[in-house]
Amino acid sequence: MDSSERKKRLVPVLLFLIGFSLVQIYHYNRTYSIYALFAVLITFTIKSLKQYKAMLKERNSLLLKPIKDLTKVEIGTLLFYLFKKQGYKIIAQEYLEKEESQYLLIQKRKKRVAVMIFQSNIEKKHLEHLKNLKAQLRSNSSFLVSIQGFTPMIKKYAVANKMTLMNTTILEAMKLHLFEKQMMNKKITNKTSPIEENNFF
């Protein structure tokens, strides 16, 4: 279990403790309880803004960096942002050391998609693994992402098994689309409120 999953599991416990503490303070003194509630809300707001700012900084860095220079982890993070903008949410992810790949399970409404990410050359065994993974995760479709590209044999096998192939060209196009969309939103926002010139988004 990674640190993010541990934090998610601790959130309900933390909320319970905060709620319990506020109730106890309220019974002791109503004025103190109001001050305590404001303190909690302000702390939560500041933390949320910091997390949002860090997320924007990370996304900007990934969008401006060439795909071939990204690490496995960075590619997975980039895909998270790209799929999220298309309405998908990631419900599972894991790095498969044996296969030297990373997989994501994304979902949009009732549609589930199994995504496998490779930086090495793709072989037929990798497609077989994705096929099995799709069945195991009960996905409606599957995407295969490769930085090295695909051979004619791999393309033929993917078409036969209804797999969607995504190479560097497609990823760069998705990045550009997201970048242009964010820049357009920035122009619209600039008409109503000032934004720092060096802030990409």
C-alpha positions as CSV (number, residue, x, y, z in Angstrom):
1,M,0.0,0.0,0.0
2,D,1.5,3.4,-1.0
3,S,1.4,6.6,1.0
4,S,-1.6,8.1,-1.0
5,E,-3.7,5.0,-0.2
6,R,-2.8,5.2,3.5
7,K,-3.8,8.9,3.6
8,K,-7.2,8.1,1.9
9,R,-7.9,5.5,4.6
10,L,-7.0,7.9,7.4
11,V,-9.4,10.6,6.1
12,P,-12.6,9.1,7.7
13,V,-10.8,8.7,11.0
14,L,-9.5,12.2,10.9
15,L,-13.0,13.6,10.1
16,F,-14.5,11.6,12.9
17,L,-11.9,13.0,15.4
18,I,-12.4,16.5,14.2
19,G,-16.2,16.2,14.4
20,F,-16.1,14.6,17.8
21,S,-13.8,17.3,19.1
22,L,-16.0,20.1,17.8
23,V,-19.1,18.6,19.5
24,Q,-17.2,18.4,22.8
25,I,-16.1,22.0,22.4
26,Y,-19.7,23.0,21.5
27,H,-21.1,21.5,24.7
28,Y,-18.3,23.2,26.7
29,N,-18.6,26.7,25.1
30,R,-20.5,27.7,21.9
31,T,-18.2,30.6,21.2
32,Y,-15.1,28.5,21.3
33,S,-16.8,25.9,19.0
34,I,-17.5,28.6,16.4
35,Y,-13.8,29.8,16.5
36,A,-12.7,26.2,16.3
37,L,-14.9,25.5,13.3
38,F,-13.6,28.6,11.5
39,A,-10.0,27.5,12.3
40,V,-10.7,24.0,10.8
41,L,-12.3,25.5,7.7
42,I,-9.5,28.0,7.1
43,T,-6.8,25.3,7.6
44,F,-8.7,23.0,5.2
45,T,-9.0,25.8,2.6
46,I,-5.3,26.7,2.8
47,K,-4.3,23.1,2.4
48,S,-6.6,22.5,-0.5
49,L,-5.3,25.6,-2.3
50,K,-1.7,24.4,-1.8
51,Q,-2.5,21.0,-3.2
52,Y,-4.3,22.5,-6.2
53,K,-1.3,24.8,-6.9
54,A,1.1,21.9,-6.6
55,M,-1.1,19.9,-9.0
56,L,-1.1,22.7,-11.6
57,K,2.7,23.1,-11.3
58,E,3.1,19.3,-11.9
59,R,0.7,19.3,-14.8
60,N,2.4,22.3,-16.4
61,S,5.8,20.7,-16.1
62,L,4.5,17.5,-17.8
63,L,2.7,19.3,-20.6
64,L,5.9,21.3,-21.5
65,K,8.2,18.3,-21.3
66,P,8.7,16.0,-24.4
67,I,7.1,12.6,-24.1
68,K,10.4,10.8,-24.7
69,D,12.0,12.5,-21.7
70,L,9.3,11.4,-19.3
71,T,9.9,8.6,-16.8
72,K,7.4,5.7,-16.4
73,V,5.9,7.4,-13.3
74,E,5.6,10.8,-15.2
75,I,3.9,9.1,-18.2
76,G,1.3,7.5,-15.8
77,T,0.7,10.9,-14.2
78,L,0.4,12.6,-17.6
79,L,-2.2,10.0,-18.7
80,F,-4.1,10.6,-15.5
81,Y,-4.5,14.3,-16.4
82,L,-5.3,13.6,-20.1
83,F,-7.9,11.0,-19.3
84,K,-9.4,13.1,-16.5
85,K,-9.9,15.9,-19.0
86,Q,-11.9,13.5,-21.1
87,G,-14.2,12.6,-18.2
88,Y,-12.5,9.4,-17.0
89,K,-11.5,8.7,-13.5
90,I,-8.7,6.3,-12.4
91,I,-10.0,3.6,-10.2
92,A,-6.9,1.4,-10.0
93,Q,-3.2,1.6,-11.0
94,E,-0.2,-0.6,-10.5
95,Y,3.4,-1.0,-11.8
96,L,4.1,-4.5,-13.1
97,E,7.8,-5.0,-12.6
98,K,7.9,-8.4,-14.3
99,E,6.3,-6.9,-17.5
100,E,8.2,-3.6,-17.1
101,S,5.0,-1.8,-17.6
102,Q,2.3,0.2,-15.7
103,Y,-1.4,-0.4,-15.9
104,L,-4.3,1.9,-15.2
105,L,-8.0,1.1,-14.9
106,I,-10.1,4.1,-15.9
107,Q,-13.8,4.5,-16.0
108,K,-16.3,6.9,-17.6
109,R,-19.9,6.2,-16.5
110,K,-20.3,2.5,-17.1
111,K,-17.4,2.2,-19.6
112,R,-14.2,0.7,-18.2
113,V,-10.9,0.8,-20.0
114,A,-7.7,-1.1,-19.2
115,V,-4.6,0.9,-20.1
116,M,-1.1,-0.5,-20.3
117,I,2.0,1.7,-20.6
118,F,5.3,0.5,-22.0
119,Q,8.6,2.3,-22.6
120,S,10.3,-0.7,-24.0
121,N,9.7,-2.5,-27.3
122,I,6.3,-4.2,-27.5
123,E,6.1,-7.9,-28.1
124,K,3.2,-10.2,-28.7
125,K,3.4,-11.5,-25.1
126,H,2.6,-7.9,-23.9
127,L,-0.6,-7.8,-25.9
128,E,-1.6,-11.2,-24.6
129,H,-1.0,-9.9,-21.1
130,L,-3.2,-6.9,-21.9
131,K,-5.9,-9.2,-23.3
132,N,-5.9,-11.2,-20.1
133,L,-5.9,-8.1,-18.0
134,K,-8.9,-6.7,-19.8
135,A,-10.8,-9.9,-19.1
136,Q,-9.6,-10.0,-15.4
137,L,-10.6,-6.3,-14.8
138,R,-13.9,-6.8,-16.8
139,S,-13.1,-3.8,-19.0
140,N,-15.1,-2.8,-22.1
141,S,-12.0,-1.9,-24.1
142,S,-8.2,-1.6,-23.8
143,F,-5.5,0.9,-24.7
144,L,-1.9,0.1,-25.2
145,V,0.5,3.0,-24.8
146,S,4.1,2.7,-26.1
147,I,6.9,5.3,-26.4
148,Q,8.8,3.2,-28.8
149,G,5.9,2.8,-31.3
150,F,4.5,-0.4,-32.8
151,T,5.6,-2.9,-35.5
152,P,3.2,-3.9,-38.3
153,M,2.7,-7.3,-36.6
154,I,1.7,-5.7,-33.3
155,K,-0.7,-3.4,-35.1
156,K,-2.3,-6.3,-36.9
157,Y,-2.7,-8.2,-33.7
158,A,-4.1,-5.2,-31.9
159,V,-6.7,-4.6,-34.6
160,A,-7.8,-8.2,-34.5
161,N,-8.3,-8.0,-30.7
162,K,-9.9,-4.5,-30.8
163,M,-7.1,-2.8,-28.9
164,T,-6.5,0.9,-29.2
165,L,-2.8,1.8,-29.8
166,M,-1.4,5.1,-28.6
167,N,2.1,6.2,-29.6
168,T,4.1,9.3,-28.9
169,T,2.4,11.2,-31.8
170,I,-1.0,10.6,-30.3
171,L,0.1,11.5,-26.8
172,E,1.7,14.8,-28.0
173,A,-1.5,15.6,-29.9
174,M,-3.5,15.0,-26.7
175,K,-1.1,17.2,-24.7
176,L,-1.4,20.0,-27.3
177,H,-5.2,19.8,-27.2
178,L,-5.2,20.1,-23.4
179,F,-2.6,22.9,-23.5
180,E,-4.7,24.9,-26.1
181,K,-7.9,24.3,-24.1
182,Q,-6.2,25.6,-20.9
183,M,-4.8,28.7,-22.8
184,M,-8.3,29.4,-24.2
185,N,-9.8,29.2,-20.7
186,K,-7.1,31.6,-19.5
187,K,-8.0,34.1,-22.2
188,I,-11.7,33.9,-21.1
189,T,-10.7,34.4,-17.5
190,N,-8.5,37.3,-18.3
191,K,-11.5,39.3,-19.5
192,T,-13.0,39.2,-16.1
193,S,-10.0,39.0,-13.7
194,P,-6.2,39.6,-14.0
195,I,-3.8,36.6,-14.0
196,E,-0.1,36.6,-13.7
197,E,1.6,36.6,-17.1
198,N,4.0,33.8,-16.3
199,N,1.3,31.4,-15.1
200,F,0.6,29.0,-18.0
201,F,-2.8,28.0,-16.7
